[in-house]
Amino acid sequence: MRVLLVNMPWSPIDLPSLALGILRRSVDERTSGRADVLHANLEFTDWITRRTAFTGDDYQFYALSSYFMGCGDWVFSSALYDDPEWRVPEFNASMRGKLKDARLRMSHELHRVVPEFVQEIAERIVAAGPDVVGFTSTFQQNTAALAAAKYVKRLAPHIRTVMGGANCDAEQGAATHRNFPFVDFVVRGEGEAAFPQLLTALDEDTELSAVPGLCHRGADGSSIANPMSTSPLPPVAILPPDYGGYFERLASSVARNWVEPKLVVEGARGCWWGEKHHCTFCGLNGSFMQFRSKSPDTFYKEIMDLARRHRVLDMYVVDNILDMGYLHSVLPRIIDSGYDLRMHIEIKANMRRPQLRTLAEAGMIYVQPGIESLNSRVLDLMDKGVSGCQNVRMLRDGAETGLSVSWNYLHGFPGETAADYEPVIAQIPALEHLNPPVDLSARIAIERFSPYFNRPELGFTGLRPEEHYRFTYDLPESELLDLAYVFEAPERGIGEPTVTALNDALGAWKKRHADSRLTHADLGDRIVLVSRRHAFDWNVMELTRPTDIETFRLLDQPHTPAALTRKLAARLPEHALDAAAVHVLLQHWVTLGLVFTDNGQYVHVAPAAVNEDLLRLDFMRHTHAAAAPADQPDAADRPVAAHA
C-alpha cells in the first residue's frame, strides 16, 4: 500500500512536521505499506512568490500571528467552496480596524488565487498514485487540508482520504467527518497507533470498528465515530520522527531565505502540572492530559541521532512542560556531548537558578515558562501555582543565566479587578531590563478542552464559535460548535481603561528594553549595582551596611517583611532591624527600582553580573561622600555616580 502524507499551508516552514514524521515511520515499521511526505507548505511558498509580492513575514502572519482572527483559514475557504469571492464582505467587516490595508489586500489576493494552487497540488498528489493520502491539520491548516482532500477526491474517487491532527481531536474530528463527505476517514487522538491499524484494515479488508477514535462511513454513507481510546499511548509506543526530504526540499525553496530550519523533538506528552491543576484558560493536550515521558536514554538518543543525521543544531522541543527528571538524566549528557545545541523548551516558572543554569549549559536557551501575569491573585484565578514575585524572579534569573524568556501577558479572567493590575503597572519601569512579553496584553480566548470551556461555573456561559468560523465555513452554528477550537464569550475582568494603562506600560517596556540595564555584583563587603533605566536617575550604587547586604541577599528569593525581619535577626543579631525599619528599607528600594513587590512579598530584580563600572569603582567610592547615618533610609544605598 502506498501512502502519501501531505503537509498543507499554513504549517510552519522552519519546522518539519513532527506528526507526519512520526506517521511516516509508523507506516514503514508497523504496516506492509510505504509512506512519503509532500511538503506542500514549501511548495506553496515557491508557487505564491512567483505570482505575488508574498514574503516570509506574510507567511508568519497567516501561519501563527493571525490565528485568533482566522485569516489563514479564510484564505483557503475560497478553494474549499470553489468560490474566489467566498464571503469577502463578511471578512472585510470583521477585519475592519484589525488589519492594515496591505494585509487586507494580500488576504484578498491570496483568497482569489489559492484555488489554482490547490488544484495543482491535488493533481500532483493523484499523479503520485497513492492508495491513501493523509492530511494533517493543526492551527490554520484546516481549510487548506479540506480543500486539497476535496480536489483529490474529485480527480480520483478511488484514493482514500484521511485527516488527523490537533484540529481533529474529539468532537472536532467527528464534526469534520460529518460535514465533509470527501474525507473518507478522520483519525482522532494519537495517530501513530490508530493510523497503521486503519491501513492494515483497509489492506486486509477487515472491520473498521476496532480502530479507536476512527470516524468512517457506513454502508449508507452516514458518519460513524468509534469511541476514542480511554488511555494515552505509553512512552515506549511513541516513535521517533523520520524527517527525510524536508531539509532537502527547504534547501531548494525560496523559504530558505526566510528562516533558519529547526528540528522538532519530543520527550514527553501531557502536562504533570495540568494533571493536578489544569490552568483555567489552557486547551492544550486535548483529550489526553496524562503526563508521560520517554526514558532518558531514548530521548537523548533521538536528539543526538537527529542532529547527526540532519546536521542541524537548532531544535524545538514540543513538550508542554519539561520532565524535571531530565535535569539530572538527559541534560548532563547533552552538556557532555560537546554538541552546541540551541533548543526551545516550555518550563514551569518556579524553577530555581541552578536548574536554569543547567538548561542554559545544555543549550535549552529559549524557554517559555508560562508566566502570563505578574500578580498573584490573577495567577491564582488561572490556577497557575506560582506567585507574581516568582514570575519576576524567573525573568531575573533567566537574564542572569543567559536564557531568552518568551512569555505572554493575559487578562480578562473572571474575578480580576483593576486593583490587581495597578501595582504591577506602577512597577513595570523597574523591570525594563528584563525580557518583556512578546506582545501587548491580550484578552484570554476560550479554548476547547480548557476548564473555562468545560466548566461554565468558572465564569463563562453562552459560548459561541469565534466569528471567523462563521465567515469561513458554510455550516450551521450547531455544527460549528463542534468544529471550533476558539469561542466567543462575554468579556470578563478588567475594563478598557486598565487594559490601556497596562498596554501603554508594556509598550514602553518593549521599546526601552534594548537600552535598559540593571545588574549587581556581590563583592563580599559590599554589593555594587549598575543601572540604566528610563525612570531612574541613578547609575551606580553601593550597598555597604551589613543589614542592607544581607537583606539584598535574602531577596534573591521572594520574602515577606516578617520573614526578612526574622532571618536578619538570626543572621545579624548585632545589627538587627525591627519590622518598621525593614518596611522603610523595602519601600525605599521599591522607589529605586531594586525590588518588585506583590501580595506582601518582595524580590530583588537585579541579575548578577561583573560590570565594567567596577574597574573604576574603587576610585569613585573614595571620591564621594561618606555614608549617611545608619538610621537614614538613604544610607541603605549610596549612589556613587548618578546621571539623569
ZAMARGU-4260 file (C-alpha; in steps of 0.2 Angstrom, whole numbers, plus 5000, padded with zeros to 4 digits):
<rodrens>
0) 5000/5000/5000 | 5007/5017/4995 | 5003/5031/5007 | 5006/5050/5004 | 5006/5061/5019
5) 5003/5080/5015 | 5008/5095/5025 | 4997/5109/5018 | 4999/5128/5022 | 4999/5136/5035
10) 5011/5123/5043 | 5027/5132/5049 | 5040/5132/5036 | 5055/5132/5048 | 5050/5116/5055
15) 5047/5099/5048 | 5030/5091/5053 | 5033/5081/5069 | 5016/5072/5066 | 5020/5067/5049
20) 5037/5062/5053 | 5030/5050/5066 | 5017/5044/5055 | 5029/5041/5041 | 5040/5030/5052
25) 5024/5021/5060 | 5018/5016/5042 | 5035/5010/5037 | 5038/5000/5053 | 5020/4994/5058
30) 5012/4990/5041 | 5017/4982/5025 | 5015/4999/5016 | 5027/5013/5012 | 5024/5032/5016
35) 5031/5048/5008 | 5028/5066/5013 | 5024/5080/5002 | 5029/5097/5010 | 5015/5107/5002
40) 5018/5121/5013 | 5035/5124/5005 | 5028/5120/4988 | 5016/5135/4991 | 5030/5147/4996
45) 5038/5144/4979 | 5021/5145/4970 | 5014/5160/4978 | 5031/5171/4977 | 5031/5168/4958
50) 5014/5177/4957 | 5013/5190/4971 | 5024/5200/4982 | 5022/5187/4996 | 5036/5187/5010
55) 5042/5177/5024 | 5033/5189/5036 | 5017/5186/5027 | 5019/5168/5029 | 5022/5170/5048
60) 5006/5181/5049 | 4995/5168/5041 | 5003/5153/5050 | 5003/5160/5068 | 5000/5178/5071
65) 4983/5179/5064 | 4977/5163/5072 | 4963/5171/5083 | 4957/5181/5068 | 4956/5166/5057
70) 4964/5174/5042 | 4974/5159/5036 | 4959/5148/5036 | 4948/5161/5027 | 4961/5162/5013
75) 4959/5144/5008 | 4940/5144/5011 | 4939/5150/4993 | 4946/5134/4987 | 4936/5123/4999
80) 4919/5131/4992 | 4925/5134/4974 | 4922/5152/4975 | 4936/5165/4974 | 4924/5178/4981
85) 4918/5167/4996 | 4911/5178/5010 | 4923/5193/5006 | 4910/5206/5013 | 4909/5197/5029
90) 4928/5195/5030 | 4930/5214/5027 | 4918/5218/5040 | 4926/5208/5053 | 4944/5214/5049
95) 4939/5232/5049 | 4951/5240/5061 | 4961/5224/5064 | 4971/5223/5048 | 4982/5236/5040
100) 4977/5239/5021 | 4992/5230/5015 | 4987/5214/5025 | 4969/5216/5019 | 4975/5217/5001
105) 4986/5202/5002 | 4972/5192/5010 | 4961/5196/4996 | 4974/5192/4983 | 4978/5175/4991
110) 4959/5171/4993 | 4957/5174/4974 | 4972/5163/4968 | 4974/5149/4980 | 4961/5138/4972
115) 4973/5136/4957 | 4987/5131/4969 | 4975/5118/4977 | 4971/5111/4960 | 4989/5109/4956
120) 4994/5101/4972 | 4979/5089/4970 | 4985/5084/4953 | 5002/5081/4959 | 4995/5070/4973
125) 4985/5060/4961 | 5000/5058/4949 | 5010/5050/4963 | 4997/5036/4963 | 4994/5034/4982
130) 4981/5022/4989 | 4979/5033/5004 | 4983/5051/5006 | 4983/5058/5024 | 4982/5077/5028
135) 4987/5083/5045 | 4978/5098/5052 | 4984/5110/5066 | 4981/5128/5069 | 4977/5137/5052
140) 4979/5121/5041 | 4961/5116/5041 | 4953/5123/5026 | 4969/5121/5016 | 4969/5102/5020
145) 4950/5100/5017 | 4951/5109/5001 | 4965/5098/4995 | 4956/5082/5001 | 4940/5088/4991
150) 4950/5091/4975 | 4959/5074/4976 | 4943/5065/4978 | 4936/5075/4963 | 4950/5069/4952
155) 4952/5052/4959 | 4937/5045/4969 | 4946/5028/4972 | 4960/5037/4983 | 4956/5036/5001
160) 4957/5052/5010 | 4961/5053/5029 | 4963/5068/5041 | 4971/5069/5058 | 4980/5081/5069
165) 4975/5093/5083 | 4960/5100/5073 | 4953/5083/5073 | 4953/5079/5091 | 4937/5073/5099
170) 4921/5082/5094 | 4931/5092/5081 | 4936/5077/5071 | 4918/5070/5072 | 4911/5086/5065
175) 4924/5087/5051 | 4919/5069/5046 | 4900/5073/5047 | 4901/5088/5036 | 4914/5085/5023
180) 4909/5069/5014 | 4925/5069/5003 | 4935/5065/5019 | 4934/5046/5020 | 4942/5044/5037
185) 4946/5055/5052 | 4959/5049/5065 | 4955/5057/5082 | 4968/5057/5096 | 4986/5050/5095
190) 4988/5044/5077 | 5003/5033/5077 | 4993/5018/5083 | 4977/5021/5075 | 4983/5026/5058
195) 4993/5010/5055 | 4978/5000/5061 | 4967/5009/5048 | 4979/5005/5034 | 4980/4987/5039
200) 4961/4985/5040 | 4960/4993/5023 | 4973/4982/5016 | 4966/4966/5023 | 4948/4972/5021
205) 4943/4969/5039 | 4932/4978/5051 | 4935/4996/5055 | 4925/4997/5071 | 4940/4991/5081
210) 4951/5006/5077 | 4950/5018/5092 | 4943/5035/5088 | 4941/5032/5070 | 4927/5041/5060
215) 4922/5031/5045 | 4906/5029/5034 | 4893/5016/5035 | 4885/5007/5020 | 4873/5021/5018
220) 4886/5035/5019 | 4882/5040/5036 | 4896/5045/5048 | 4901/5033/5061 | 4913/5038/5075
225) 4921/5024/5085 | 4924/5028/5104 | 4941/5036/5107 | 4954/5027/5117 | 4952/5030/5136
230) 4971/5029/5139 | 4985/5038/5131 | 4999/5029/5122 | 5014/5024/5133 | 5030/5032/5130
235) 5038/5016/5123 | 5025/5017/5109 | 5029/5034/5103 | 5041/5033/5089 | 5055/5045/5084
240) 5051/5055/5068 | 5058/5052/5051 | 5061/5069/5043 | 5069/5063/5027 | 5066/5075/5012
245) 5061/5091/5022 | 5078/5099/5023 | 5082/5094/5005 | 5066/5102/5000 | 5069/5118/5010
250) 5086/5120/5003 | 5078/5122/4986 | 5064/5133/4991 | 5063/5152/4992 | 5059/5149/5010
255) 5077/5145/5014 | 5080/5164/5013 | 5067/5167/5026 | 5070/5155/5040 | 5083/5145/5049
260) 5077/5127/5050 | 5075/5118/5066 | 5072/5100/5071 | 5057/5096/5081 | 5060/5084/5095
265) 5048/5076/5108 | 5052/5070/5125 | 5035/5070/5134 | 5017/5072/5131 | 5003/5079/5143
270) 5007/5090/5157 | 5011/5085/5175 | 5005/5101/5182 | 4989/5101/5172 | 4985/5083/5179
275) 4984/5091/5196 | 4979/5109/5192 | 4973/5112/5175 | 4976/5130/5171 | 4959/5138/5168
280) 4962/5145/5151 | 4973/5131/5144 | 4966/5120/5130 | 4982/5111/5126 | 4984/5092/5126
285) 4966/5090/5120 | 4959/5073/5125 | 4974/5067/5135 | 4982/5077/5149 | 4991/5062/5157
290) 5009/5066/5158 | 5021/5053/5151 | 5039/5054/5146 | 5052/5044/5136 | 5066/5036/5145
295) 5081/5047/5147 | 5091/5035/5136 | 5078/5036/5122 | 5076/5054/5122 | 5095/5058/5122
300) 5097/5046/5108 | 5084/5054/5097 | 5091/5071/5100 | 5108/5065/5095 | 5103/5054/5080
305) 5093/5069/5073 | 5107/5081/5075 | 5119/5070/5067 | 5108/5064/5053 | 5102/5082/5048
310) 5117/5092/5054 | 5106/5104/5062 | 5109/5110/5080 | 5093/5121/5082 | 5079/5111/5090
315) 5061/5115/5095 | 5056/5103/5110 | 5037/5102/5108 | 5034/5096/5126 | 5021/5106/5135
320) 5031/5105/5151 | 5049/5099/5155 | 5051/5082/5163 | 5060/5088/5178 | 5069/5071/5179
325) 5078/5076/5163 | 5088/5089/5173 | 5098/5075/5180 | 5097/5062/5167 | 5096/5069/5149
330) 5103/5087/5151 | 5120/5082/5159 | 5123/5070/5144 | 5119/5084/5132 | 5132/5095/5141
335) 5145/5082/5140 | 5141/5078/5122 | 5150/5093/5115 | 5136/5097/5104 | 5132/5116/5103
340) 5113/5114/5103 | 5101/5128/5104 | 5084/5122/5110 | 5067/5129/5114 | 5058/5121/5129
345) 5042/5125/5139 | 5045/5125/5158 | 5037/5130/5174 | 5041/5147/5180 | 5046/5142/5198
350) 5062/5134/5193 | 5077/5139/5203 | 5093/5147/5196 | 5104/5131/5197 | 5091/5122/5186
355) 5090/5136/5174 | 5109/5136/5173 | 5108/5118/5168 | 5096/5122/5154 | 5107/5135/5148
360) 5123/5124/5148 | 5113/5111/5139 | 5108/5123/5125 | 5090/5125/5130 | 5092/5144/5129
365) 5074/5148/5123 | 5062/5145/5137 | 5043/5148/5138 | 5039/5147/5156 | 5020/5151/5155
370) 5021/5167/5165 | 5005/5176/5159 | 5004/5188/5174 | 5014/5197/5187 | 5000/5197/5200
375) 4997/5183/5212 | 4979/5185/5214 | 4976/5184/5195 | 4988/5169/5194 | 4978/5161/5207
380) 4962/5163/5196 | 4972/5154/5182 | 4977/5140/5194 | 4995/5143/5189 | 5003/5138/5205
385) 5016/5152/5205 | 5016/5170/5213 | 5020/5186/5204 | 5036/5188/5213 | 5041/5170/5207
390) 5037/5175/5189 | 5048/5191/5191 | 5062/5180/5199 | 5061/5169/5183 | 5063/5184/5172
395) 5078/5190/5183 | 5086/5173/5184 | 5083/5170/5165 | 5093/5185/5161 | 5107/5181/5173
400) 5109/5163/5166 | 5108/5169/5148 | 5091/5162/5144 | 5079/5170/5132 | 5062/5170/5141
405) 5047/5170/5130 | 5030/5174/5138 | 5013/5182/5136 | 5003/5194/5147 | 4985/5189/5148
410) 4970/5197/5155 | 4951/5195/5156 | 4949/5182/5170 | 4933/5182/5179 | 4935/5190/5196
415) 4950/5200/5192 | 4949/5219/5196 | 4959/5235/5192 | 4967/5234/5209 | 4976/5218/5204
420) 4984/5227/5189 | 4988/5245/5196 | 5003/5240/5207 | 5011/5230/5193 | 5008/5244/5180
425) 5017/5256/5193 | 5032/5244/5194 | 5035/5239/5176 | 5048/5253/5173 | 5059/5244/5186
430) 5058/5228/5175 | 5063/5236/5158 | 5080/5227/5158 | 5072/5210/5159 | 5063/5201/5144
435) 5047/5210/5140 | 5032/5199/5135 | 5032/5195/5116 | 5017/5207/5113 | 5005/5218/5122
440) 4992/5210/5134 | 4979/5200/5126 | 4961/5196/5132 | 4960/5177/5135 | 4952/5166/5122
445) 4941/5152/5127 | 4948/5136/5120 | 4940/5119/5118 | 4946/5107/5132 | 4950/5121/5144
450) 4941/5122/5161 | 4934/5138/5156 | 4926/5129/5141 | 4920/5114/5151 | 4915/5122/5167
455) 4903/5136/5165 | 4903/5139/5184 | 4920/5147/5182 | 4913/5162/5174 | 4909/5159/5155
460) 4892/5155/5148 | 4884/5157/5132 | 4899/5152/5122 | 4898/5154/5103 | 4911/5149/5090
465) 4923/5164/5086 | 4917/5175/5072 | 4930/5169/5059 | 4922/5151/5059 | 4906/5159/5053
470) 4913/5168/5038 | 4925/5153/5034 | 4913/5138/5034 | 4896/5135/5026 | 4889/5126/5042
475) 4876/5130/5054 | 4881/5136/5071 | 4876/5119/5079 | 4890/5111/5069 | 4902/5125/5071
480) 4900/5122/5090 | 4908/5105/5087 | 4921/5110/5074 | 4928/5126/5083 | 4943/5127/5095
485) 4941/5145/5100 | 4925/5153/5106 | 4917/5170/5109 | 4912/5174/5127 | 4906/5190/5136
490) 4921/5200/5142 | 4926/5197/5160 | 4938/5205/5172 | 4946/5222/5169 | 4939/5236/5158
495) 4947/5246/5144 | 4955/5260/5155 | 4965/5247/5164 | 4969/5237/5148 | 4975/5253/5140
500) 4986/5258/5155 | 4993/5240/5156 | 4997/5240/5137 | 5005/5258/5137 | 5017/5251/5151
505) 5021/5235/5142 | 5023/5245/5125 | 5036/5256/5134 | 5044/5241/5141 | 5046/5233/5124
510) 5053/5249/5117 | 5066/5253/5130 | 5071/5235/5134 | 5086/5235/5122 | 5094/5250/5130
515) 5090/5246/5149 | 5101/5239/5161 | 5101/5233/5180 | 5114/5221/5187 | 5123/5218/5203
520) 5140/5212/5209 | 5142/5204/5227 | 5160/5208/5232 | 5158/5202/5249 | 5160/5218/5259
525) 5148/5227/5248 | 5136/5225/5234 | 5138/5236/5218 | 5123/5239/5207 | 5123/5247/5190
530) 5108/5254/5182 | 5102/5262/5166 | 5083/5263/5165 | 5072/5277/5159 | 5063/5280/5175
535) 5078/5280/5187 | 5091/5294/5188 | 5105/5284/5197 | 5118/5274/5188 | 5130/5266/5201
540) 5125/5262/5219 | 5134/5253/5233 | 5126/5244/5247 | 5139/5243/5262 | 5129/5241/5278
545) 5129/5223/5284 | 5110/5224/5286 | 5107/5230/5268 | 5119/5217/5261 | 5111/5203/5270
550) 5093/5209/5266 | 5098/5210/5247 | 5105/5193/5248 | 5089/5186/5256 | 5079/5195/5242
555) 5086/5183/5230 | 5071/5173/5234 | 5053/5181/5237 | 5051/5185/5256 | 5038/5194/5267
560) 5044/5208/5278 | 5041/5197/5293 | 5052/5183/5286 | 5065/5196/5282 | 5065/5203/5300
565) 5066/5186/5307 | 5080/5180/5297 | 5090/5196/5299 | 5089/5195/5317 | 5095/5177/5317
570) 5110/5181/5305 | 5115/5198/5311 | 5109/5199/5329 | 5121/5214/5332 | 5113/5224/5318
575) 5095/5218/5320 | 5082/5229/5312 | 5064/5230/5318 | 5049/5227/5307 | 5047/5246/5304
580) 5065/5248/5299 | 5063/5233/5287 | 5047/5241/5279 | 5056/5258/5277 | 5070/5250/5268
585) 5059/5239/5257 | 5049/5254/5252 | 5064/5264/5248 | 5071/5250/5237 | 5054/5249/5228
590) 5056/5268/5224 | 5074/5265/5217 | 5068/5250/5207 | 5078/5237/5216 | 5064/5226/5221
595) 5047/5221/5215 | 5033/5218/5227 | 5017/5209/5225 | 5005/5201/5238 | 5015/5205/5253
600) 5031/5198/5246 | 5047/5206/5239 | 5061/5200/5227 | 5076/5210/5220 | 5076/5212/5201
605) 5095/5214/5198 | 5103/5199/5189 | 5121/5196/5194 | 5135/5202/5183 | 5153/5208/5183
610) 5151/5226/5177 | 5165/5236/5168 | 5160/5250/5180 | 5168/5240/5194 | 5185/5244/5186
615) 5184/5262/5191 | 5173/5259/5206 | 5187/5259/5220 | 5192/5276/5214 | 5175/5283/5213
620) 5169/5277/5230 | 5184/5286/5238 | 5179/5302/5230 | 5161/5303/5235 | 5153/5307/5251
625) 5154/5296/5266 | 5138/5285/5270 | 5123/5294/5278 | 5119/5290/5296 | 5114/5272/5299
630) 5096/5277/5304 | 5093/5286/5287 | 5084/5277/5274 | 5096/5283/5260 | 5110/5275/5269
635) 5104/5259/5263 | 5111/5263/5246 | 5124/5276/5241 | 5123/5282/5223 | 5141/5284/5218
640) 5138/5290/5201 | 5121/5297/5196 | 5116/5304/5180 | 5099/5309/5173
</rodrens>
